Amino acid sequence: MAVVGLRVRPTKGFLLELKDVLETIKEGYKLLSTKRDELTSRLKPLIDELARIRSEAMVEVEEALSSFRAVYGLLGPDVVDAYAAMNRGLLEVHVVPLSIMGVHTPMLRSAEIPSVKDKFGPLVRSVTTRLGKVVQSFLKIVELESRAEAIALDLERTNRIVNALEKIIIPELEETIRYIEDILEEESLEEFVRLKKIRDLLERRGGR
Amino acid sequence: MSSYLIVRCHARMGKLITPEQMRKLLKSKSLEELVEALSQTEYGPLLKQLKTVEADALYRLYTDVFRSRLEWFYRNAPEKFREFLVEYCRRFEVENIMQVLRRRVTGSPVDIGRLVRLSFLPMDYEALSKAPGVVECLNLLKENPVYEEASARSIALYKKYGALLPVEATLKKLYYTSFSKALKLLPRQDRGLMREVLAVQIDVENCFTSLAPLLYGYSRGLVKEMLIEVPGKIPLENFVKVVESSSPSEVLKFLAPYRGVVEAILKGKEEVAYAMSRRIIRKLFLNRWIEGFAELSYALTYMELFEDEWRDLCFITYAVGYNIPREQAANCLICG
């Protein structure tokens, strides 16, 4: 009888040690279980929000592309390219960590989103405004997707640990404890019988 | 002497692509089909020389044809009319300068071969494109007497706002002012038409500009400075009121003559508004077409029509190449 990776010694000291371990593991199990529930409750609205933003972004992208293609056709590639050259290399995004139940998730902080205001002339300004919104939505999607992915990965790991604790480690430990207790009880019974016999023997010798 | 140009324009008018043909071209399912349909037109021999059928290559071809037509037009124009043409075509030069300036903001390379360069509007684009920044580029432009004053003002505005938009407006103002002054070079009977064209161009430009604070949150101070003071059909005060306005219904009251254009801008369909505004100008020319068949207005109509043909063909090519829905594309055709 042995818990995986643990050599069982049927001693009282070991039993106490094992009981301590079991208590700690049960506490850990409770904490991890709470973490799992919390992560699940955080993940669900995150996924709902992601789906909502994604569908909104798809509409925005469709509108922006449709408008862009028309403007590109009307102004020609040279004019549009020249406008695009004005804002080249201006988008800068900073990522800061955000901890959710100990899970480090990325939080995007848009340090520098190219400004559209006061920069573009007719036609191009409507496209750039739409594209600006698309960039904002994409950044939000990237942020939520990576956050959901990080939470989901940790949730999967936590779930595996919780299941292992619940279904394997805790029952095995309890069984091992029960086994040691049985052995110790047997030993103490043996000891009791032995002592009783010795006492009887000593009494008989004294009576002579 | 203008008779020669007018007669030549009469001869060439029939070679232009008609609105019906344009609408047919728009129905092409692929660029190959478009090229096949175009091969029946004046573009046929040039299209045969194309190595690959790509939207950009076709765009270059149309632009070359447009440029050569403009050059032909200028060559055959009488002396006094040439002076007018220089000012009327300055908008292409202004657009070229703007393209160079936009690339100077971030120091992107400029391919001057892709600009609509005209021999009668000489400009050292090579030097402009090598300027390290916008201010340096404007300083170079200052050496050209036509742009001396506008460049100095542009530099001040660029430093004040840190944006090219007021520079663009200053250069456009220069074009409208020169165009307005050049009207006196035209025979009296043609002056009225071009005055109307100028008024519509200015009004439409001001419509787009004045709506920027309401729709896109542009700074009111900057936009007021960008308004073109040369009088159009709508008084400048109306545009100032539009700049200060915060209600879309109110602006329609001030810009009533251009209700359709303004409504399209308000709906965020600026490409449709742009096509509509060009259609208004086209209509002005076509209204005088028959009446002025023996006047310079006819030649100017031909010029307007081949410019519209160039713009429409470019648009149709990208519409076909990039699968723009036909209904949406039809709204952006200048020929209607």
HADDOCK unambig.tbl for C-alpha pairs under 7 A between the chains (distance, minus, plus):
assign (segid A and resid 69 and name CA) (segid B and resid 324 and name CA) 6.94 0.50 0.50
assign (segid A and resid 70 and name CA) (segid B and resid 271 and name CA) 6.60 0.50 0.50
assign (segid A and resid 71 and name CA) (segid B and resid 271 and name CA) 5.94 0.50 0.50
assign (segid A and resid 73 and name CA) (segid B and resid 314 and name CA) 6.25 0.50 0.50
assign (segid A and resid 73 and name CA) (segid B and resid 315 and name CA) 4.22 0.50 0.50
assign (segid A and resid 73 and name CA) (segid B and resid 318 and name CA) 5.09 0.50 0.50
assign (segid A and resid 73 and name CA) (segid B and resid 319 and name CA) 6.61 0.50 0.50
assign (segid A and resid 74 and name CA) (segid B and resid 311 and name CA) 6.69 0.50 0.50
assign (segid A and resid 74 and name CA) (segid B and resid 315 and name CA) 5.23 0.50 0.50
assign (segid A and resid 79 and name CA) (segid B and resid 99 and name CA) 6.37 0.50 0.50
assign (segid A and resid 82 and name CA) (segid B and resid 99 and name CA) 5.44 0.50 0.50
assign (segid A and resid 82 and name CA) (segid B and resid 102 and name CA) 5.61 0.50 0.50
assign (segid A and resid 82 and name CA) (segid B and resid 103 and name CA) 5.61 0.50 0.50
assign (segid A and resid 83 and name CA) (segid B and resid 102 and name CA) 6.08 0.50 0.50
assign (segid A and resid 85 and name CA) (segid B and resid 102 and name CA) 6.68 0.50 0.50
assign (segid A and resid 85 and name CA) (segid B and resid 103 and name CA) 5.46 0.50 0.50
assign (segid A and resid 85 and name CA) (segid B and resid 106 and name CA) 6.58 0.50 0.50
assign (segid A and resid 85 and name CA) (segid B and resid 108 and name CA) 6.30 0.50 0.50
assign (segid A and resid 86 and name CA) (segid B and resid 102 and name CA) 5.46 0.50 0.50
assign (segid A and resid 86 and name CA) (segid B and resid 103 and name CA) 6.06 0.50 0.50
assign (segid A and resid 86 and name CA) (segid B and resid 105 and name CA) 5.62 0.50 0.50
assign (segid A and resid 86 and name CA) (segid B and resid 106 and name CA) 5.91 0.50 0.50
assign (segid A and resid 88 and name CA) (segid B and resid 106 and name CA) 6.79 0.50 0.50
assign (segid A and resid 117 and name CA) (segid B and resid 216 and name CA) 6.77 0.50 0.50
assign (segid A and resid 117 and name CA) (segid B and resid 217 and name CA) 6.63 0.50 0.50
assign (segid A and resid 117 and name CA) (segid B and resid 218 and name CA) 5.46 0.50 0.50
assign (segid A and resid 118 and name CA) (segid B and resid 163 and name CA) 6.94 0.50 0.50
assign (segid A and resid 118 and name CA) (segid B and resid 165 and name CA) 6.72 0.50 0.50
assign (segid A and resid 118 and name CA) (segid B and resid 218 and name CA) 5.17 0.50 0.50
assign (segid A and resid 118 and name CA) (segid B and resid 219 and name CA) 6.69 0.50 0.50
assign (segid A and resid 119 and name CA) (segid B and resid 163 and name CA) 5.86 0.50 0.50
assign (segid A and resid 119 and name CA) (segid B and resid 164 and name CA) 6.53 0.50 0.50
assign (segid A and resid 119 and name CA) (segid B and resid 165 and name CA) 5.60 0.50 0.50
assign (segid A and resid 120 and name CA) (segid B and resid 165 and name CA) 6.37 0.50 0.50
assign (segid A and resid 121 and name CA) (segid B and resid 165 and name CA) 6.68 0.50 0.50
assign (segid A and resid 122 and name CA) (segid B and resid 208 and name CA) 6.06 0.50 0.50
assign (segid A and resid 123 and name CA) (segid B and resid 270 and name CA) 5.22 0.50 0.50
assign (segid A and resid 123 and name CA) (segid B and resid 271 and name CA) 5.92 0.50 0.50
assign (segid A and resid 126 and name CA) (segid B and resid 268 and name CA) 6.45 0.50 0.50
assign (segid A and resid 126 and name CA) (segid B and resid 270 and name CA) 6.94 0.50 0.50
